[in-house]
Amino acid sequence: MAKIEEYIPIVGQSVIDDLRLIAEKLKGKVIQHINSTSVGGGVAEILNRMVPLLRELEVDTRWDLIKGGEQFFEVTKKFHNALHGRPEEITQRDFDIFMEASQRNIEEVNIYGDIVFIHDPQPITLIKKKSNNKWIWRCHIDVSNPNERVFRFLMNFIIQYDAAVFSTPAFSRKLPIRQFLISPSIDPLSDKNKDLADDVINGVLQKYNITKKNKPIVTQISRFDRLKDPQGVIEVYKQVKKYTNCQLILAGGSAMDDPEGAKVLEEVRENAKQDKDIHILKLAQNDIEVNALQRASTVIIQKSLKEGFGLTVAEALWKAKPVVASNVGGIPLQIKHKYSGLLCHSIQGAAFALKQLLNSPAYAKKLGENGREHIRNNFLITRHIQDYLLLFLSLYHKEDVVYL
């Protein structure tokens, strides 16, 4: 794990000095993060990197998980999709299953934090254990157009919190509590984002029997989820393949709280099996391999139908890769169209953009360079930590709304 001083060459000494200064003001406070999984997805990834750095800054930060069985996570996956606006049949039995598992967590999870930081809907009911401490609900989901029945259900709990945090202004909702706008981040020194030697990159390609063979590589890194639209990515590739002889990598793992992933992966493999230039890779949470695949790629695509933020875009841009991505969720914060990447709204638009980048390498290179600087200035973990530290401090003050 990187030490805080190792970020100085990337972000500058003054940024690290500011973090230490703010952190001093939180001495004596215990920060307790709670979510539903320690592996898979952006929340777990961020916390795995952030918690040790906060501890190094002498902020007493801890991380706990709730428990849930197969039925509970099937329901929370339906809630997740419904909050993103995807049609889902939500029954009273779904709400009952959610509350039954939640009640067990209410009884079993030990709450000890001066500040309790709850991530996403799965642990939201723990607010029932609120005493004289401060509680934050962090929404990592695009709730700009949610299933209103599900959101109204969650609102019964959200309004009991001291504050809510959203990733972009478009996600915020009218609430009777304070709201903070804090974008997620990547860690430039993590295994997923650090520089890699060419022999490491080539070794990963060899492991998966991928050779460049004068064929540019187009890659999407995402868990196998219908909202990430892997089938749409294959269709984009097929349209481009008619004009440019390229190959496609669809790679990703799964999250412990996502029971739908195995079925989506099976469907994608079935669709791709006739084309030897499509590589479907199920990765076992190997960040070095994700890093190597991104660095080996000519263009990165992220054709999500919905996104909370889309950290895979930030990862690709940090590596100075040209990116074609859907204009959804937090992606437009990361990509300014035709400056730090290309945004699209359809399969046809993605195919057009991808052909443009594959046929214009100088333009693609410039977009990647611009994207890297944009990530450096806005979406690295040091900025994220500072925002959270200021959020924690602000809970002890009376302002109504704070934008970080």
C-alpha positions in Angstrom: 0.0 0.0 0.0 1.4 3.4 -1.0 2.3 5.9 1.7 0.8 9.4 1.6 4.2 11.0 0.8 4.4 8.9 -2.4 1.7 11.1 -3.9 3.7 14.3 -3.6 5.4 13.9 -7.1 1.9 13.5 -8.6 -0.2 16.1 -6.8 2.4 18.4 -5.1 3.6 18.9 -1.5 1.0 21.5 -0.7 -1.9 19.1 -1.3 -0.4 16.6 1.2 0.3 19.4 3.7 -3.4 20.5 3.5 -4.6 16.9 4.1 -2.5 16.6 7.3 -3.7 20.0 8.5 -7.4 19.1 8.0 -6.9 15.6 9.5 -5.5 17.0 12.7 -8.9 18.6 13.4 -10.6 15.2 13.4 -8.4 13.6 16.1 -10.5 11.8 18.6 -13.3 11.1 16.1 -14.0 7.5 14.9 -15.2 7.2 11.2 -17.1 4.0 10.5 -17.8 3.1 6.9 -20.4 0.4 6.2 -21.4 -1.2 2.9 -22.4 -4.7 1.6 -19.2 -6.1 0.1 -15.4 -5.8 0.4 -14.7 -7.1 -3.1 -16.0 -6.0 -6.5 -17.4 -2.6 -7.6 -16.3 0.9 -7.2 -17.3 1.4 -3.5 -15.2 -1.5 -2.3 -12.3 -0.5 -4.5 -12.3 3.1 -3.2 -12.5 2.1 0.5 -9.8 -0.5 0.1 -7.4 2.3 -0.9 -8.8 5.2 1.1 -9.2 3.6 4.6 -5.4 2.9 5.0 -4.5 6.4 3.8 -6.9 8.0 6.3 -5.4 5.9 9.1 -2.0 7.1 8.0 -3.3 10.7 8.3 -4.2 9.6 11.9 -7.9 9.7 11.2 -9.4 6.7 13.1 -11.2 5.1 10.2 -12.8 1.7 10.2 -14.8 -0.4 7.7 -17.6 -2.9 8.4 -19.9 -5.0 6.3 -23.5 -6.0 6.6 -24.6 -9.6 5.9 -27.3 -10.7 3.4 -28.3 -14.0 1.8 -29.1 -14.8 -1.8 -32.6 -13.4 -1.7 -31.5 -10.2 -0.1 -28.9 -9.5 -2.7 -31.3 -10.4 -5.5 -33.7 -7.8 -4.1 -31.0 -5.1 -3.7 -29.9 -5.8 -7.3 -33.5 -5.1 -8.4 -33.5 -2.0 -6.3 -30.2 -0.9 -7.9 -31.6 -1.4 -11.4 -34.8 0.3 -10.5 -33.1 3.3 -9.0 -31.1 3.7 -12.2 -34.4 3.8 -14.1 -34.4 0.3 -15.5 -37.9 -1.3 -15.5 -38.2 -3.8 -12.7 -41.2 -5.6 -11.2 -40.9 -4.7 -7.5 -43.3 -6.6 -5.2 -44.3 -6.2 -1.6 -42.5 -9.5 -1.0 -39.3 -7.8 -2.2 -39.7 -5.0 0.4 -40.4 -7.7 3.0 -37.2 -9.6 2.2 -35.2 -6.4 2.3 -36.6 -5.5 5.7 -36.2 -9.0 7.2 -32.5 -9.1 6.3 -32.1 -5.4 7.4 -33.6 -6.2 10.8 -31.0 -8.9 11.3 -28.3 -6.4 10.5 -29.8 -3.8 12.8 -29.6 -6.4 15.6 -26.1 -7.7 14.7 -24.0 -4.8 13.3 -22.0 -3.0 16.0 -22.3 0.8 15.6 -19.5 2.6 17.3 -18.5 5.5 15.0 -18.7 9.2 15.9 -19.5 9.5 12.2 -21.3 6.6 10.5 -20.8 6.6 6.8 -23.4 4.3 5.0 -22.8 3.4 1.4 -25.8 2.8 -1.0 -29.2 1.3 -0.2 -28.2 -2.1 1.2 -27.3 -0.9 4.7 -29.6 2.1 4.7 -31.9 0.9 7.5 -29.0 0.9 10.0 -30.0 4.6 10.6 -32.5 3.1 13.1 -29.5 2.7 15.5 -28.8 6.4 15.4 -28.0 8.0 18.7 -26.1 11.1 19.4 -23.6 10.5 16.6 -23.5 11.8 13.0 -24.8 9.8 10.0 -24.1 10.2 6.3 -25.8 8.3 3.4 -23.6 8.0 0.4 -25.5 7.4 -2.9 -23.2 6.0 -5.6 -26.2 5.4 -8.0 -27.6 7.5 -10.7 -31.0 8.4 -9.1 -31.8 11.2 -11.6 -34.8 9.2 -12.9 -35.5 6.5 -10.3 -38.4 4.1 -9.8 -40.4 6.4 -7.5 -41.8 3.6 -5.5 -38.4 2.3 -4.5 -37.0 5.8 -3.9 -40.0 6.8 -1.7 -39.3 3.6 0.3 -35.7 4.7 0.8 -36.7 8.2 1.6 -38.3 7.0 4.9 -34.7 6.3 6.0 -32.7 9.0 4.1 -34.5 11.8 5.9 -33.3 10.5 9.2 -29.6 11.0 8.2 -27.6 14.2 8.9 -26.4 14.4 5.3 -26.5 12.8 1.9 -23.7 12.6 -0.6 -24.2 12.4 -4.4 -21.6 12.0 -7.2 -22.8 14.6 -9.6 -25.3 17.5 -9.5 -27.7 15.6 -11.8 -28.1 12.9 -9.2 -29.2 15.1 -6.3 -32.8 15.1 -5.1 -34.9 17.5 -3.2 -34.3 16.4 0.4 -34.9 17.9 3.9 -31.3 17.2 4.9 -28.0 18.7 3.8 -26.5 17.5 0.5 -22.9 17.3 -0.5 -21.6 16.7 -4.1 -18.4 14.7 -4.1 -17.2 12.8 -7.1 -15.4 9.4 -6.7 -11.7 9.0 -7.6 -9.0 6.6 -8.6 -5.7 5.9 -6.9 -2.8 6.5 -9.3 -0.5 4.3 -7.2 -2.8 1.3 -7.0 -2.1 -1.9 -8.9 -4.8 -1.0 -11.3 -3.3 2.4 -12.2 0.4 2.4 -11.5 2.9 2.3 -14.4 3.7 -1.2 -15.7 6.7 -2.6 -17.5 6.2 -3.8 -21.1 7.1 -7.4 -20.1 4.2 -7.4 -17.5 1.8 -6.2 -20.1 2.9 -8.7 -22.7 2.8 -11.5 -20.1 -0.9 -10.8 -19.4 -1.7 -10.8 -23.1 0.1 -14.1 -23.5 -1.8 -15.6 -20.6 -5.1 -14.9 -22.4 -3.8 -15.8 -25.8 -4.2 -12.2 -27.1 -1.8 -11.0 -29.7 -1.9 -7.6 -31.4 -1.3 -9.2 -34.9 -1.5 -5.7 -36.5 -5.1 -5.6 -35.1 -5.9 -2.7 -32.8 -7.4 -3.7 -29.5 -10.7 -2.2 -28.3 -11.5 -2.9 -24.6 -14.3 -2.5 -22.1 -13.5 -3.3 -18.5 -16.7 -3.7 -16.4 -18.4 -6.3 -14.3 -20.8 -8.3 -16.4 -24.0 -6.3 -15.9 -26.8 -5.4 -18.3 -26.5 -1.8 -17.4 -22.9 -1.9 -18.7 -24.4 -3.1 -22.1 -21.7 -5.7 -23.1 -24.0 -6.9 -25.8 -24.2 -3.4 -27.2 -20.4 -3.3 -27.1 -20.2 -6.4 -29.2 -22.6 -4.8 -31.7 -20.5 -1.7 -31.9 -17.4 -3.9 -32.5 -19.2 -5.8 -35.3 -20.1 -2.5 -37.1 -16.5 -1.2 -36.8 -15.1 -4.6 -37.9 -16.6 -4.1 -41.3 -14.2 -1.2 -42.0 -11.3 -1.8 -39.6 -9.8 -5.2 -38.7 -9.8 -4.9 -34.9 -10.3 -7.1 -31.9 -12.4 -6.7 -28.8 -11.8 -7.5 -25.1 -14.7 -7.6 -22.7 -13.1 -8.1 -19.3 -14.4 -7.9 -15.7 -15.1 -9.6 -12.5 -18.1 -9.9 -10.3 -19.3 -8.4 -7.0 -20.4 -10.5 -4.0 -23.6 -8.6 -3.9 -24.5 -9.0 -7.6 -26.2 -12.4 -8.3 -27.0 -11.4 -11.9 -23.5 -11.4 -13.2 -23.0 -15.1 -14.0 -26.1 -15.1 -16.2 -25.0 -12.0 -18.1 -21.5 -13.5 -18.6 -23.0 -16.7 -20.1 -25.2 -14.7 -22.5 -22.2 -12.6 -23.6 -20.0 -15.7 -24.2 -22.8 -17.2 -26.3 -23.0 -14.1 -28.5 -19.3 -13.9 -29.0 -18.4 -17.6 -29.5 -18.4 -17.4 -33.4 -15.7 -14.6 -33.5 -12.2 -15.5 -32.5 -11.3 -11.8 -32.3 -13.7 -11.3 -29.3 -12.0 -12.1 -26.0 -14.4 -12.6 -23.0 -12.3 -12.6 -19.8 -13.6 -13.2 -16.3 -11.0 -11.8 -14.1 -10.5 -12.9 -10.5 -10.1 -9.4 -9.0 -6.6 -9.1 -10.5 -5.9 -5.4 -10.7 -2.5 -5.8 -12.4 -4.3 -7.7 -15.3 -6.9 -4.9 -15.6 -4.1 -2.4 -15.7 -2.2 -4.4 -18.3 -5.3 -4.9 -20.5 -6.1 -1.2 -20.5 -2.5 -0.2 -21.3 -2.3 -2.7 -24.2 -5.5 -1.3 -25.7 -5.7 1.1 -28.6 -9.1 2.5 -27.5 -11.2 2.0 -24.4 -14.9 1.9 -24.6 -17.5 2.3 -21.8 -20.9 1.9 -23.4 -23.0 1.9 -20.2 -26.7 2.4 -20.3 -26.6 3.9 -16.8 -23.7 4.8 -14.6 -23.1 5.9 -11.1 -19.8 7.5 -12.0 -17.8 5.2 -14.2 -14.4 4.9 -12.6 -13.2 2.7 -15.5 -13.3 5.9 -17.6 -11.0 7.7 -15.2 -8.7 4.7 -15.1 -8.4 4.7 -18.9 -7.9 8.4 -19.1 -5.2 8.3 -16.4 -3.3 5.9 -18.7 -3.7 8.5 -21.5 -5.9 6.2 -23.5 -8.5 7.6 -25.9 -12.0 6.7 -24.7 -15.4 6.4 -26.3 -18.1 6.4 -23.6 -21.8 6.9 -23.2 -23.1 10.3 -22.2 -24.6 9.0 -18.9 -24.1 9.3 -15.2 -20.8 10.8 -14.1 -19.0 10.1 -17.4 -19.6 13.6 -18.8 -17.8 15.0 -15.8 -14.7 13.0 -16.9 -15.0 13.5 -20.7 -15.5 16.8 -22.4 -16.6 15.8 -25.8 -13.8 16.1 -28.5 -11.4 17.3 -25.8 -10.7 14.5 -23.4 -12.6 11.8 -25.2 -15.7 11.1 -27.3 -19.2 10.8 -25.9 -22.0 8.8 -27.6 -25.7 8.2 -27.3 -26.2 5.0 -29.3 -24.6 2.0 -30.9 -24.3 3.8 -34.2 -22.7 6.8 -32.5 -20.2 4.7 -30.6 -19.3 2.9 -33.8 -18.7 6.1 -35.6 -16.6 7.5 -32.8 -14.6 4.3 -32.5 -13.8 4.3 -36.3 -12.7 7.9 -36.0 -10.2 7.1 -33.3 -8.9 4.0 -34.9 -8.3 5.9 -38.2 -6.9 9.0 -36.6 -4.1 8.0 -34.2 -2.7 11.5 -33.7 -6.2 12.8 -32.7 -6.7 9.8 -30.4 -3.3 10.4 -28.7 -4.2 14.1 -28.1 -7.5 13.2 -26.5 -5.8 10.7 -24.2 -3.2 13.3 -23.1 -5.9 15.8 -22.4 -7.8 13.2 -20.5 -4.9 12.3 -18.2 -4.4 15.9 -17.1 -8.2 16.3 -16.5 -8.0 13.2 -14.2 -4.9 14.5 -12.5 -6.6 17.8 -11.7 -10.0 16.5 -10.6 -10.4 12.8 -9.9 -7.4 11.5 -7.9 -7.8 10.0 -4.4 -6.1 12.9 -2.6 -8.8 15.3 -3.7 -11.4 12.7 -2.7 -9.9 12.3 0.8 -9.8 16.1 1.3 -13.5 16.4 0.3 -14.4 13.7 2.8 -12.4 15.3 5.6 -14.1 18.6 5.0 -17.5 16.8 4.9 -16.8 15.2 8.3 -15.8 18.6 9.8 -18.8 20.3 8.3 -21.2 18.0 10.2 -20.3 19.9 13.3 -21.3 23.2 11.8 -24.7 24.5 10.8 -24.5 25.5 7.1 -27.5 24.2 5.1 -25.8 23.2 1.8 -22.1 22.6 1.1 -20.6 22.0 -2.4 -17.2 20.3 -2.2 
